[in-house]
Amino acid sequence: MIVTNQKIAVVPGSFDPITYGHLDIIERACKIFDKVYVSVLRNSSKKGLFSPEERIDLISGVTKHLDKVEVIQFDGLLIDFCQQVGADAIIRGLRAVSDFEYEMQLTSMNRKLDSHIETMYIMTNNNYSFISSSIVKEVAKYGGKIEDIVPPLIEDALKEKFKEQ
């Protein structure tokens, strides 16, 4: 485990694609922590719209104004990644009560694997509480209006991706 005086957080997710809801959580984590790793999960059980490499590029583009953020892809257990980077906390966003049961299971397992790494929940801004990456992709696929729910870079990438299909 890396020991440092910095307070380090990990914001994990698939971010396929990143939305203003995700960005809200990342920006707020930057107000609390000295270093924030946005860790892009490669989920072998799901075929993503964007490759992990594309997601890293897109997230890096929309977080470039945040000096504390570093975007990294990881495979395997989140807790192992947290230990590798010396994280003090895992930051998870909550949109609604329905998210809580699943998040509680993850938190309990992570605490069992390493009780020194805390999990903190940040409630998503009410303006973004209905947004999920799945909904964004569905709306974008059919040409719906998404400029209020994703940054322009992501909107352009979605339009390009669906034009290719």
PEFEN-V349234 format. One record per helix or strand of 2 or more residues. SS is the DSSP state (h for helix, s for strand). FROM is the first residue (numbers start at 0). TO is the last residue. Records with the same first field share a line. If there is no record, write none. Layout:
# PEFEN-V349234
SS=FROM-TO  FROM-TO
This chain:
# PEFEN-V349234
s=7-12  34-40  68-73  88-93  117-122
h=19-31  51-61  77-84  96-112  125-127  132-140  151-163
